[in-house]
């Protein structure tokens, strides 16, 4: 039984792939006599724009009923009263990873937003948050506006200290 399954698995390839049974349908042949069910007007009905060649139904068209995109409220940008307040969800910190501190600072150094800016890490005026990506083995005194829990644990495990600044 196992041999049959192995031989079947070996037979499958691009040369013998087929669609799943029942997933493909034959094309509808219209205008082939009244007996076919799609003769004469070819399923388009009588007269009107829909019966003409080149007639297309617009996406979202609902047969003259007011379409859903016109029935819904318009929410145009964060300045509108009813729209989503995007600014409230945006983080205002600039991240600095432990791997960057390990590369740029010597043991015993004090890390502050000013020294980070001098080393090219935290260049904006936004508050600085220390994140735990990477490892740290040097003893540092880190002063930042925020720390991730894992980053604080890693800094303290290396013998360093963490001081939170006021924003």
C-alpha positions as CSV (number, residue, x, y, z in Angstrom):
1,X,0.0,0.0,0.0
2,X,2.8,2.4,0.9
3,X,4.5,1.6,-2.4
4,X,1.4,2.7,-4.3
5,X,1.3,6.0,-2.5
6,X,5.0,6.6,-3.2
7,X,4.6,5.8,-6.9
8,X,1.6,8.2,-7.1
9,X,3.6,11.0,-5.6
10,X,6.4,10.4,-8.1
11,X,3.9,10.6,-11.0
12,X,2.7,14.1,-10.1
13,X,4.3,16.8,-12.2
14,X,3.6,19.8,-14.3
15,X,3.0,17.5,-17.3
16,X,0.0,15.8,-15.7
17,X,-1.7,18.4,-13.5
18,X,-5.4,18.8,-14.0
19,X,-8.1,21.0,-12.5
20,X,-10.2,19.4,-9.7
21,X,-13.3,17.5,-11.0
22,X,-16.3,19.8,-11.3
23,X,-14.3,23.0,-11.1
24,X,-14.3,23.8,-14.8
25,X,-17.3,24.5,-16.9
26,X,-17.9,24.5,-20.6
27,X,-18.4,27.9,-22.3
28,X,-22.1,29.0,-22.7
29,X,-22.8,29.0,-26.5
30,X,-25.5,31.6,-27.1
31,X,-27.6,32.2,-30.2
32,X,-27.7,28.6,-31.4
33,X,-31.5,28.1,-31.8
34,X,-34.6,28.4,-29.6
35,X,-34.2,24.8,-28.4
36,X,-30.9,25.6,-26.7
37,X,-32.6,28.0,-24.2
38,X,-30.3,30.8,-25.2
39,X,-31.4,31.4,-28.8
40,X,-32.8,34.5,-30.6
41,X,-32.0,37.3,-28.1
42,X,-29.1,35.2,-26.6
43,X,-30.3,35.8,-23.0
44,X,-30.1,39.6,-23.3
45,X,-33.9,40.2,-23.3
46,X,-35.6,42.7,-25.6
47,X,-34.4,46.2,-26.5
48,X,-32.7,48.5,-24.1
49,X,-29.0,49.3,-23.5
50,X,-28.3,45.9,-22.0
51,X,-29.3,44.1,-25.3
52,X,-26.8,46.2,-27.4
53,X,-23.3,45.1,-28.2
54,X,-20.7,46.6,-26.0
55,X,-23.1,47.0,-23.1
56,X,-21.4,46.6,-19.7
57,X,-22.7,46.8,-16.2
58,X,-20.6,49.1,-14.0
59,X,-19.0,47.6,-10.9
60,X,-21.2,48.4,-7.9
61,X,-24.2,49.1,-10.1
62,X,-27.4,48.1,-8.2
63,X,-30.1,48.4,-10.9
64,X,-30.9,52.1,-10.3
65,X,-31.1,51.7,-6.5
66,X,-28.9,54.1,-4.7
67,X,-25.5,52.3,-4.6
68,X,-23.9,51.4,-1.3
69,X,-20.9,53.8,-1.8
70,X,-23.4,56.6,-2.0
71,X,-25.5,55.4,0.9
72,X,-22.6,55.2,3.3
73,X,-21.1,58.2,5.3
74,X,-18.2,60.0,3.8
75,X,-15.1,59.8,6.1
76,X,-12.6,62.1,4.5
77,X,-9.4,62.4,6.5
78,X,-8.5,62.9,10.1
79,X,-9.7,66.6,10.3
80,X,-13.3,65.6,9.9
81,X,-15.4,65.2,13.1
82,X,-16.8,61.7,12.4
83,X,-13.7,60.2,10.8
84,X,-11.1,58.0,12.5
85,X,-8.7,60.0,14.7
86,X,-5.5,58.7,13.1
87,X,-3.1,60.9,15.2
88,X,-4.2,59.3,18.5
89,X,-2.9,55.9,17.4
90,X,0.5,57.0,16.0
91,X,3.5,56.4,18.3
92,X,5.6,59.4,19.0
93,X,8.8,57.7,20.0
94,X,12.0,56.8,18.1
95,X,13.3,53.3,18.7
96,X,16.9,52.5,19.5
97,X,17.9,48.8,19.7
98,X,20.4,47.2,22.1
99,X,22.5,46.0,19.2
100,X,23.1,49.6,18.2
101,X,24.1,50.5,21.8
102,X,26.5,47.5,21.9
103,X,28.2,48.7,18.6
104,X,28.6,52.4,19.3
105,X,29.3,52.7,23.1
106,X,32.2,51.5,25.3
107,X,31.8,49.9,28.7
108,X,31.0,52.5,31.4
109,X,29.6,55.1,29.0
110,X,26.5,57.1,29.8
111,X,23.8,56.9,27.1
112,X,21.5,59.9,26.8
113,X,19.4,61.3,24.0
114,X,22.2,63.8,23.3
115,X,24.9,61.2,23.1
116,X,22.6,59.0,20.9
117,X,22.1,62.0,18.5
118,X,25.9,62.5,18.4
119,X,26.4,58.9,17.4
120,X,23.7,59.2,14.7
121,X,21.0,57.0,16.3
122,X,18.2,59.2,17.7
123,X,18.3,62.2,15.4
124,X,14.7,63.5,15.8
125,X,13.3,65.5,18.7
126,X,10.8,62.7,19.6
127,X,11.2,60.8,22.9
128,X,13.6,57.8,22.7
129,X,12.5,54.3,23.5
130,X,15.1,51.5,24.0
131,X,14.1,48.2,22.5
132,X,15.5,44.7,23.1
133,X,16.6,43.6,19.6
134,X,20.1,42.3,19.8
135,X,22.3,41.4,22.8
136,X,24.3,43.6,25.1
137,X,27.3,42.7,27.2
138,X,28.8,46.1,28.1
139,X,27.9,47.9,31.3
140,X,26.1,51.1,30.4
141,X,24.1,53.8,32.2
142,X,21.1,54.4,29.9
143,X,18.9,57.4,30.2
144,X,15.9,57.3,27.9
145,X,12.2,58.3,27.9
146,X,11.0,54.6,27.7
147,X,12.3,51.1,27.9
148,X,10.7,47.8,26.7
149,X,10.6,45.3,29.6
150,X,13.0,42.9,27.8
151,X,15.5,45.7,27.1
152,X,15.5,46.8,30.7
153,X,16.1,43.2,31.9
154,X,19.0,42.7,29.4
155,X,20.7,46.0,30.3
156,X,20.5,45.2,34.1
157,X,21.7,41.6,33.5
158,X,24.8,43.1,31.8
159,X,25.4,45.2,34.9
160,X,24.1,48.5,33.6
161,X,21.4,50.7,34.9
162,X,18.2,52.2,33.3
163,X,16.9,55.7,34.2
164,X,13.6,56.9,32.8
165,X,13.5,60.6,31.7
166,X,10.4,62.8,31.7
167,X,9.1,63.5,28.1
